[in-house]
Amino acid sequence: MRYITIALAKGRLAKQTLALLEQTGITCEEMKDKDTRKLIFVNEELKLKFFLSKTSDVPTYVEYGAADLGVVGSDTILEEGRKILDVLDLGLGKCDMCVAGPESAREKLNSGRPIRIASKYPNIAKNYFYNVKHQTVEIVKLNGSVELAPIVGLSDVIVDIVETGTTLKENGLVVLEKICPLSARVVVNEASLKLERERITKIIKDLKQTLNTENEY
Ligand code: PRP
């Protein structure tokens, strides 16, 4: 039997996903060792392989079939624009993609004047401003702590994830527009789904069932 490979995004989401998989009977003891520097973990019995990658690389591994399945946030899926199938909403890590900035930027945002936007998500920002709002804007790509940009005068507004809203609040910024809700998704490689339909659909079905049972309480 061929191995089914699952790509997980390093960090909190990977831990939550593993806990969820465990409830469906899919375990990977090797992965629980905090000190390990291993990158790939195997469950010989179930013929499964798991690996942890940088979040933004998960859709790439899945598109190329290096991973059959992946679990990653819809922010990354939208940003990366890879050819993958988004098959299940895990409802984990719920948050929103927003345009945020100082209250004073609200007027400028809707004035039609040129504005500059800083974001870790240039493609999401571009799509929203160009294709949804039909507004020409300048987009500056940053790699983190994006809230700094309007404070120090790098940009007028930001496009970023808002979860609790604490980061914005503590920096005197507000949500100006909501772009879309986000959550963790299971993504699948198209060819893998054809090749291993039975095993992959079972994993998805079991996850769905676990989520439904959890929601009943
Ligand atoms: C994310 C996001 C916001 C913050 C939102 O950043 O980019 O900065 O979390 O969360 P909140 O609404 O609950 O405050 P992350 O922690 O990933 O760090 P980074 O910006 O440096 O990438």
Boltz pocket constraint, residues with backbone or C-beta under 6 A from the ligand:
constraints:
  - pocket:
      binder: B
      contacts: [[A, 143], [A, 144], [A, 145], [A, 146], [A, 147], [A, 160], [A, 161], [A, 162], [A, 163], [A, 164], [A, 165], [A, 166], [A, 167], [A, 168]]
      max_distance: 6.0
